[in-house]
Amino acid sequence: MSGLAPLRALWQQASRREQLGLSTAAALLLLAVLWWIALAPALATLRQAEQQRQLLEPQLQNMLAMQAQAKALQAQPRVAAEEARRLLDASAKPLAPALQLSVVGDRVTVTLKGLTADALAQWLAQVRQNLRVLPAEARLRRNAAGLWDGSLVLQLAER
């Protein structure tokens, strides 16, 4: 408080007009600080909200579509393990010899040799959707011809 004593003395010595001017300047300074710290950022955010909502709307629609797809997959009846293996073999036959399967327990190793990206994507989508097969590991590489070589390890869904 002793540091404020000289300021109080100056305030007391100032005329009423000077005190009013200083009070007005301090109030304007306080309002300016309040504007820059509190109101201006909030108004800028409010102005940008519609633009950001329009940018985020497609992402929301995509997420809702994925949610609906996940719920549809969950609602599908479960396939027995033997039936899943049989259907998996049947789905791989049209892609042979580029795609070969090896089943051990509930894990399926898929060996790829020169498979197109489209064929691989369609086959994976089909087995994921119809058989609830989930990729556990992937070691894929694109060869000089632009085809895919490597292996995938798929996990049959729990029964």
C-alpha angles and dihedrals in degrees: 000000000000089000090060095051095086090049092050090050091052090048091052091049093050118096121250090255093053091048090052091049093049091046091050092048091049091049091049091048090050091049091049092051091046090051095049095043104036115013107034096055091046092051091047090052090048091051091051096044096089093048091049091047090054090050093049097043095082090050090051091049090049091050092048090051091050089048091052090048091050091050091049090051091049091050093055115104116257118256119226114248095247092047090049091053091048093049091045091054091048092050092051097050096079089054096048132153091022091055123040130176133215116186122202114171109306094339124089121197113206117198117202126199117175100338121162118242092239093052091048093048093048093047093048092048091049096050092042093051101038102033104024092236113164126203110242100173136008130193105175132157133177114239127216091271091056093252126126125255128176140065141291127199112210126195117216111227116262114265 
